[in-house]
Amino acid sequence: MNYSAFLQLHNEMTLLAVIVILLVIDVFSSEKGYRFFQTLALILFSIHTLLNCVPGEPFEVAGGMYMYYPIHTYIKTILNVGTLIVLLQAHRWLNTEENIIRRGEFYFLTLSTLFGMYLMISAGHFLMFFIGIETAALPMATLVAFNKFNNKSAEAGAKYILSSVFASGLSLFGLSLVYGATGSLYFDDIAKIMTASQIELIGFAFFAVGLFFKISLVPFHLWTPDVYEGAPTSITAYLSVISKGTAVFVVFTIFVKVFGVMIAQWQILLYIIIVLSITVANLFAIRQQNIKRFLAFSSISQAGYIMLGVISGTALGMSSLVYYVLVYMFSNLAVFGVVTIIENHADKTSIRDYTGLYYTNPKLSIVMALALFSLAGIPPFSGFFSKYFIFSAAFKEGFYVLVFIALANTVVSLYFYLKVVKIMFFNQSENPIERISTDIPSKISLIICTLAIVFVGLVSSIFEQISVLGFGI
């Protein structure tokens, strides 16, 4: 094989270049030069994002182990933008006394995780896919435990790595059965050979359960609230959006492209899991007092909604899924941006602490409210349109009862999202959070998210552009 073919991997090569440059600067720069490290990192990553935002022609590398389709550019660009927002929101946290000397570690680990996600998205072979999933998971476990002297962070890191190892083991065992039955690990070859025999069904079940752990779908979600609560808030935001967005795209691609012959079986499995995820997560979200645990169950519920695009198994389902991830990213990161700012300045993480927030911090309250409205699917915000498209994809494939259950759960979600809004705007506190002066990077991140929440749903060409791309399925 001609190694020059790897130069076609523009996303991966430029990201690796950014990682290497930042690593060299982190190791060799003087204390004076290190002051500009974060600014340089943001500039380099922004350049990487801009250089790789235009779709190209489909191609494959390494005999089909790596495959590119235009939709991959959109997915990776969404992940890049989300990562950039997380980096902006983490700016102040990384400048605290305990983290200032570890900024290089944070960027190296975060971008390494993103590199693994790139490999997962473009994999055309299960070996490449597994390398990608482990490249993403191991640095993520380190990030979760980044505050190593904080007991909750250390505990969250332990729970995440144990859950991740267990999930990877299940998936790998399932893949071994699939390989034993088909004699190949190439996606296209397996799709041609597979006959939905008993051993193939068992292998698929183990493989799927491992992925459901990573997406935190019910009943494989028990690690999520503890990890979200214990991890640094910026890492929680990254885990809830970037990691989840990658996983659901990969699930759709593999389920439809590789295990399409089993569609009747995995649609039944997904039907049950979607109902459980949306219902259980909504009911538990109502009971939460910690804002990060609240967002954990919200994230589980949103994952259930996203899987409606997967169960449809159609091009419309894929388009709806990508669009939903885009909207969910901006909405969720806006909420986490406000939570991060308040935690950094006031060290408050209880929902009760947000009582009367509007009277002392009206701008943060408005951003939070708009983001929660979008997550709840209230028109005219972007979340309404994303839910409409994802429901339509499932409805057109005959999942009428499932869509009805999802709609009923949307009403339940309105209660707990609007409950937070009510606390901020209509309740008053004797000891409210003091007025906060937000740092510029966080302001930029919140402005980007707010504009997207308001306008992405109104610009119909975004969904249309996603719909016309090649999906490779």
C-alpha positions as CSV (number, residue, x, y, z in Angstrom):
1,M,0.0,0.0,0.0
2,N,1.2,3.5,-0.8
3,Y,1.5,5.4,2.5
4,S,0.8,8.7,0.7
5,A,-2.9,7.6,0.7
6,F,-3.0,8.6,4.4
7,L,-2.6,12.2,3.3
8,Q,-6.2,12.0,2.2
9,L,-7.2,11.7,5.9
10,H,-7.3,15.5,6.2
11,N,-9.3,15.6,9.5
12,E,-7.0,13.1,11.2
13,M,-3.8,14.5,9.9
14,T,-4.5,18.2,10.8
15,L,-5.8,17.2,14.2
16,L,-2.6,15.1,14.8
17,A,-0.6,18.2,13.8
18,V,-2.4,20.3,16.3
19,I,-1.9,17.7,19.1
20,V,1.9,17.4,18.3
21,I,2.4,21.2,18.2
22,L,0.6,21.7,21.5
23,L,2.5,18.9,23.1
24,V,5.9,20.3,22.0
25,I,4.9,23.8,23.3
26,D,3.7,22.3,26.6
27,V,7.0,20.5,27.1
28,F,9.5,23.1,25.9
29,S,8.0,26.6,26.2
30,S,9.2,29.0,28.9
31,E,6.9,30.2,31.6
32,K,6.4,33.5,29.8
33,G,5.5,31.8,26.5
34,Y,3.2,29.4,28.3
35,R,0.9,32.2,29.2
36,F,-0.4,32.3,25.6
37,F,-0.8,28.5,25.4
38,Q,-4.6,28.5,25.6
39,T,-5.0,31.3,23.1
40,L,-2.7,29.5,20.6
41,A,-4.5,26.2,21.2
42,L,-7.9,27.8,20.4
43,I,-6.5,29.4,17.3
44,L,-4.9,26.2,16.0
45,F,-8.0,24.2,16.7
46,S,-10.2,26.8,15.0
47,I,-8.0,26.6,11.9
48,H,-8.2,22.8,11.9
49,T,-12.0,23.1,12.0
50,L,-12.2,25.6,9.1
51,L,-9.8,23.6,7.0
52,N,-12.0,20.5,7.2
53,C,-15.6,21.8,7.0
54,V,-16.1,21.4,3.3
55,P,-17.2,17.9,2.1
56,G,-15.1,16.1,-0.5
57,E,-15.5,13.0,-2.7
58,P,-15.9,9.5,-1.2
59,F,-12.8,7.4,-0.9
60,E,-11.3,4.6,1.1
61,V,-7.8,3.9,2.6
62,A,-6.1,0.7,3.8
63,G,-8.3,-1.6,1.7
64,G,-11.5,-0.2,3.1
65,M,-10.5,-0.2,6.8
66,Y,-11.0,3.6,6.6
67,M,-13.9,4.9,4.5
68,Y,-14.9,8.5,3.9
69,Y,-18.4,9.8,2.8
70,P,-19.4,13.5,2.7
71,I,-21.6,13.0,5.8
72,H,-18.5,12.4,7.8
73,T,-17.4,15.9,7.2
74,Y,-20.6,17.3,8.7
75,I,-20.4,15.0,11.7
76,K,-16.7,15.8,12.4
77,T,-17.4,19.5,12.0
78,I,-20.2,19.3,14.5
79,L,-17.8,17.5,16.9
80,N,-15.1,20.2,16.2
81,V,-17.5,23.1,16.9
82,G,-18.8,21.4,20.1
83,T,-15.2,20.7,21.3
84,L,-14.2,24.3,20.6
85,I,-17.2,25.5,22.7
86,V,-16.1,23.2,25.5
87,L,-12.5,24.5,25.3
88,L,-13.9,28.1,25.6
89,Q,-16.0,27.2,28.6
90,A,-13.0,25.5,30.3
91,H,-10.8,28.5,29.9
92,R,-11.3,30.0,33.4
93,W,-11.4,26.6,35.1
94,L,-8.0,25.8,33.6
95,N,-6.6,29.0,34.9
96,T,-7.3,28.1,38.5
97,E,-4.2,27.5,40.7
98,E,-4.6,23.7,40.8
99,N,-5.0,23.4,37.0
100,I,-2.8,26.1,35.5
101,I,0.2,23.8,35.1
102,R,-1.9,21.0,33.7
103,R,-3.5,22.9,30.8
104,G,-1.3,21.0,28.3
105,E,-2.5,17.7,29.7
106,F,-6.2,18.7,29.3
107,Y,-5.8,19.7,25.7
108,F,-3.7,16.7,24.8
109,L,-6.3,14.3,26.4
110,T,-9.3,16.1,24.9
111,L,-8.0,16.2,21.4
112,S,-6.7,12.6,21.6
113,T,-10.2,11.5,22.6
114,L,-11.5,13.5,19.6
115,F,-9.0,11.7,17.3
116,G,-10.4,8.3,18.5
117,M,-13.9,9.5,17.6
118,Y,-12.8,10.4,14.1
119,L,-11.6,6.8,13.6
120,M,-14.8,5.4,14.9
121,I,-16.9,7.5,12.5
122,S,-14.8,6.6,9.4
123,A,-14.2,3.0,10.2
124,G,-15.0,0.4,7.6
125,H,-13.5,-2.5,9.5
126,F,-14.2,-3.6,13.1
127,L,-10.5,-3.5,14.0
128,M,-10.3,0.1,13.1
129,F,-13.6,0.8,14.9
130,F,-12.3,-0.9,18.1
131,I,-9.0,1.0,17.9
132,G,-11.0,4.2,17.6
133,I,-13.4,3.4,20.5
134,E,-10.5,2.6,22.9
135,T,-8.5,5.7,21.7
136,A,-11.5,7.8,22.7
137,A,-12.3,6.0,25.9
138,L,-8.9,5.8,27.7
139,P,-8.1,9.6,27.6
140,M,-11.8,10.3,28.5
141,A,-11.4,8.2,31.7
142,T,-8.3,10.3,32.6
143,L,-10.3,13.5,32.0
144,V,-13.2,12.4,34.2
145,A,-10.7,11.9,37.0
146,F,-8.8,15.1,36.1
147,N,-9.4,16.6,39.6
148,K,-7.4,13.8,41.1
149,F,-7.4,15.2,44.6
150,N,-11.2,15.5,44.6
151,N,-12.8,12.3,45.9
152,K,-15.9,12.6,43.7
153,S,-13.8,13.1,40.6
154,A,-11.5,10.1,41.4
155,E,-14.6,8.0,42.1
156,A,-16.2,9.1,38.8
157,G,-13.0,8.2,36.9
158,A,-13.0,4.7,38.5
159,K,-16.6,4.1,37.7
160,Y,-16.2,5.4,34.1
161,I,-13.1,3.2,33.3
162,L,-14.7,0.1,34.8
163,S,-18.0,0.6,32.9
164,S,-16.0,1.4,29.7
165,V,-13.9,-1.7,30.1
166,F,-16.9,-3.9,30.8
167,A,-18.7,-2.4,27.8
168,S,-15.7,-2.9,25.5
169,G,-15.3,-6.4,26.7
170,L,-18.9,-7.2,25.8
171,S,-18.6,-5.6,22.4
172,L,-15.4,-7.4,21.6
173,F,-16.9,-10.8,22.6
174,G,-19.8,-10.1,20.3
175,L,-17.4,-9.2,17.5
176,S,-15.5,-12.5,18.0
177,L,-18.8,-14.4,17.5
178,V,-19.6,-12.4,14.4
179,Y,-16.1,-13.0,13.0
180,G,-16.4,-16.7,13.8
181,A,-19.7,-16.9,11.8
182,T,-18.7,-14.7,8.9
183,G,-14.9,-15.0,8.7
184,S,-14.5,-11.2,8.1
185,L,-14.3,-7.9,10.0
186,Y,-15.0,-5.7,7.1
187,F,-18.4,-4.0,7.3
188,D,-19.3,-4.6,3.6
189,D,-18.1,-8.3,3.7
190,I,-20.1,-9.1,6.8
191,A,-23.2,-7.4,5.4
192,K,-23.0,-9.7,2.3
193,I,-22.3,-12.9,4.2
194,M,-24.6,-12.5,7.2
195,T,-27.7,-14.7,7.3
196,A,-29.1,-13.8,10.8
197,S,-28.1,-17.2,12.2
198,Q,-28.4,-17.8,15.9
199,I,-24.7,-17.3,16.6
200,E,-24.8,-14.0,14.6
201,L,-27.8,-12.8,16.6
202,I,-26.0,-13.6,19.9
203,G,-22.9,-11.8,18.7
204,F,-24.9,-8.8,17.6
205,A,-26.6,-8.7,21.0
206,F,-23.3,-8.6,22.9
207,F,-21.9,-6.0,20.5
208,A,-25.0,-3.8,20.8
209,V,-25.1,-3.9,24.6
210,G,-21.5,-2.7,24.8
211,L,-22.4,0.3,22.6
212,F,-25.6,1.0,24.7
213,F,-23.4,1.3,27.8
214,K,-21.4,4.0,26.1
215,I,-24.5,5.9,25.0
216,S,-25.9,5.4,28.5
217,L,-29.3,4.0,27.4
218,V,-31.5,2.4,30.0
219,P,-30.9,-0.2,31.6
220,F,-27.1,0.4,30.9
221,H,-27.1,3.9,32.3
222,L,-26.3,3.5,36.0
223,W,-22.8,4.9,35.7
224,T,-24.0,8.1,34.2
225,P,-25.3,10.2,37.1
226,D,-22.3,9.5,39.3
227,V,-19.8,10.2,36.6
228,Y,-21.6,13.4,35.5
229,E,-21.7,14.7,39.0
230,G,-18.1,13.8,39.9
231,A,-16.3,14.8,36.7
232,P,-15.2,18.5,36.2
233,T,-18.2,20.3,34.6
234,S,-16.4,21.0,31.3
235,I,-15.6,17.3,31.0
236,T,-19.2,16.4,31.8
237,A,-20.3,18.7,29.0
238,Y,-17.9,17.1,26.6
239,L,-18.9,13.6,27.6
240,S,-22.7,14.4,27.3
241,V,-22.5,15.9,23.8
242,I,-19.4,15.1,21.8
243,S,-19.0,11.5,23.0
244,K,-22.7,10.8,22.7
245,G,-23.0,12.4,19.3
246,T,-20.3,10.2,18.0
247,A,-21.7,7.0,19.5
248,V,-25.2,7.4,18.1
249,F,-23.9,8.1,14.6
250,V,-21.7,5.0,14.7
251,V,-24.7,2.9,16.0
252,F,-26.8,4.0,13.1
253,T,-24.1,3.3,10.5
254,I,-23.2,-0.2,11.9
255,F,-26.8,-1.3,12.6
256,V,-28.0,-0.3,9.1
257,K,-24.9,-1.0,7.0
258,V,-23.5,-4.2,8.7
259,F,-26.5,-5.7,10.5
260,G,-29.2,-4.6,8.1
261,V,-30.3,-8.3,7.6
262,M,-31.3,-8.3,11.3
263,I,-33.4,-5.1,11.1
264,A,-36.5,-6.8,12.4
265,Q,-34.7,-8.1,15.4
266,W,-32.8,-4.9,16.4
267,Q,-35.8,-2.7,15.8
268,I,-37.7,-4.7,18.5
269,L,-34.7,-4.3,20.8
270,L,-34.4,-0.6,20.1
271,Y,-38.2,-0.2,20.6
272,I,-37.9,-1.5,24.2
273,I,-34.8,0.5,25.0
274,I,-36.1,3.8,23.6
275,V,-39.3,3.5,25.7
276,L,-37.3,2.6,28.9
277,S,-34.7,5.3,28.3
278,I,-37.1,8.2,27.7
279,T,-39.6,7.1,30.5
280,V,-37.1,6.1,33.2
281,A,-34.8,9.1,32.6
282,N,-37.7,11.6,32.7
283,L,-39.1,10.2,35.9
284,F,-35.7,10.2,37.7
285,A,-34.9,13.7,36.4
286,I,-37.9,15.1,38.3
287,R,-36.4,13.9,41.6
288,Q,-32.9,15.4,41.2
289,Q,-31.6,18.2,43.3
290,N,-28.1,18.4,41.9
291,I,-28.0,20.2,38.6
292,K,-25.4,17.9,37.1
293,R,-27.3,14.8,38.0
294,F,-30.4,16.5,36.6
295,L,-28.5,17.0,33.3
296,A,-27.3,13.4,33.4
297,F,-30.9,12.1,33.3
298,S,-31.8,14.7,30.8
299,S,-28.9,13.4,28.6
300,I,-30.2,9.8,28.9
301,S,-33.7,10.9,27.9
302,Q,-32.3,12.9,24.9
303,A,-30.3,9.8,23.9
304,G,-33.6,7.9,23.7
305,Y,-35.1,10.5,21.4
306,I,-32.0,10.4,19.2
307,M,-32.4,6.6,18.8
308,L,-35.7,7.3,17.1
309,G,-33.6,8.2,14.1
310,V,-31.7,4.9,14.3
311,I,-34.8,2.7,14.6
312,S,-36.2,4.1,11.4
313,G,-33.2,2.8,9.5
314,T,-33.7,5.2,6.6
315,A,-31.8,8.1,5.0
316,L,-34.4,10.4,6.6
317,G,-33.6,8.9,10.0
318,M,-29.9,9.5,9.4
319,S,-30.5,13.2,8.4
320,S,-32.8,13.7,11.4
321,L,-30.2,12.1,13.7
322,V,-27.4,14.4,12.5
323,Y,-29.6,17.4,12.8
324,Y,-30.8,16.4,16.3
325,V,-27.2,16.0,17.4
326,L,-26.4,19.5,16.0
327,V,-29.2,21.2,17.9
328,Y,-28.7,19.1,21.0
329,M,-25.1,20.1,21.1
330,F,-25.8,23.8,21.2
331,S,-28.7,23.5,23.6
332,N,-26.9,21.3,26.1
333,L,-23.6,23.2,25.9
334,A,-25.5,26.4,26.6
335,V,-26.8,24.9,29.8
336,F,-23.5,23.5,30.8
337,G,-21.9,26.8,30.0
338,V,-24.1,28.6,32.6
339,V,-23.5,25.8,35.1
340,T,-19.8,26.0,34.6
341,I,-19.7,29.8,35.1
342,I,-21.8,29.5,38.3
343,E,-19.7,26.6,39.7
344,N,-16.4,28.4,39.0
345,H,-17.5,31.7,40.6
346,A,-19.9,30.5,43.4
347,D,-19.2,26.8,43.8
348,K,-23.0,26.1,43.6
349,T,-24.3,22.9,42.0
350,S,-27.7,22.5,43.7
351,I,-30.9,23.4,41.7
352,R,-32.1,25.3,44.8
353,D,-29.0,27.5,44.5
354,Y,-30.5,28.9,41.2
355,T,-33.4,30.4,43.0
356,G,-33.9,34.0,42.0
357,L,-30.9,33.9,39.6
358,Y,-32.7,36.2,37.2
359,Y,-32.6,39.1,39.7
360,T,-28.8,39.0,40.1
361,N,-27.7,37.5,36.7
362,P,-30.4,38.1,34.1
363,K,-28.3,37.4,31.1
364,L,-27.2,34.0,32.3
365,S,-30.8,33.2,33.3
366,I,-32.1,34.0,29.8
367,V,-29.5,31.9,28.2
368,M,-30.3,29.0,30.5
369,A,-34.0,29.4,29.9
370,L,-33.6,29.4,26.1
371,A,-31.5,26.3,26.2
372,L,-34.0,24.5,28.4
373,F,-36.8,25.5,26.1
374,S,-34.9,24.0,23.2
375,L,-34.2,20.8,25.1
376,A,-37.9,20.6,25.9
377,G,-38.8,21.0,22.3
378,I,-40.8,24.3,22.7
379,P,-41.3,26.3,19.4
380,P,-39.9,28.4,17.9
381,F,-36.5,27.2,19.2
382,S,-34.3,24.7,17.4
383,G,-35.2,21.8,19.7
384,F,-38.7,21.9,18.4
385,F,-37.6,21.3,14.8
386,S,-35.1,18.6,15.7
387,K,-37.8,16.7,17.6
388,Y,-40.2,17.2,14.7
389,F,-37.8,15.7,12.2
390,I,-36.8,12.7,14.4
391,F,-40.4,11.9,15.2
392,S,-41.3,12.1,11.5
393,A,-38.6,9.7,10.6
394,A,-39.9,7.1,13.0
395,F,-43.6,7.8,12.2
396,K,-43.1,7.3,8.5
397,E,-41.7,3.8,9.2
398,G,-44.9,2.8,11.1
399,F,-43.7,3.3,14.7
400,Y,-46.9,5.2,15.6
401,V,-47.2,3.9,19.2
402,L,-43.5,4.6,19.9
403,V,-43.9,8.2,18.6
404,F,-46.9,8.7,20.8
405,I,-45.0,7.4,23.9
406,A,-42.2,9.8,23.0
407,L,-44.6,12.7,22.7
408,A,-46.2,11.8,26.0
409,N,-42.8,11.8,27.6
410,T,-42.0,15.2,26.1
411,V,-44.9,16.6,28.2
412,V,-43.2,15.1,31.3
413,S,-39.9,16.6,30.3
414,L,-41.6,20.0,30.1
415,Y,-42.3,19.8,33.8
416,F,-38.8,19.4,35.0
417,Y,-37.2,21.7,32.4
418,L,-39.8,24.5,33.2
419,K,-39.3,23.8,36.9
420,V,-35.8,25.1,36.7
421,V,-37.0,28.1,34.7
422,K,-39.6,28.9,37.4
423,I,-37.0,28.7,40.1
424,M,-34.7,31.2,38.3
425,F,-37.4,33.7,37.2
426,F,-40.3,33.6,39.7
427,N,-38.8,32.4,43.0
428,Q,-36.8,34.7,45.3
429,S,-34.0,33.7,47.6
430,E,-32.6,35.4,50.7
431,N,-29.1,34.3,49.7
432,P,-29.1,34.5,45.9
433,I,-26.0,33.9,43.8
434,E,-24.1,37.2,43.6
435,R,-23.7,39.0,40.3
436,I,-21.1,37.2,38.2
437,S,-18.7,38.9,35.8
438,T,-18.3,36.3,33.0
439,D,-14.9,35.8,31.3
440,I,-14.7,36.6,27.6
441,P,-14.2,33.0,26.3
442,S,-17.3,31.8,28.2
443,K,-19.3,34.8,26.8
444,I,-18.3,33.9,23.3
445,S,-19.3,30.3,23.8
446,L,-22.7,31.3,25.2
447,I,-23.3,33.8,22.4
448,I,-22.6,31.1,19.8
449,C,-24.9,28.6,21.5
450,T,-27.7,31.2,21.9
451,L,-27.6,32.3,18.3
452,A,-27.7,28.6,17.2
453,I,-30.7,27.8,19.5
454,V,-32.7,30.7,18.0
455,F,-31.7,30.5,14.4
456,V,-30.6,26.9,13.4
457,G,-34.2,25.7,13.5
458,L,-35.4,28.6,11.3
459,V,-32.8,28.0,8.6
460,S,-34.3,25.1,6.8
461,S,-31.4,24.8,4.3
462,I,-29.3,23.3,7.1
463,F,-31.5,20.2,7.3
464,E,-31.9,20.1,3.5
465,Q,-28.1,20.2,3.0
466,I,-27.6,17.3,5.4
467,S,-30.3,15.3,3.6
468,V,-28.6,15.5,0.2
469,L,-25.2,14.1,1.4
470,G,-24.1,10.6,0.7
471,F,-24.4,8.4,3.7
472,G,-22.6,5.3,2.6
473,I,-25.5,3.0,3.6
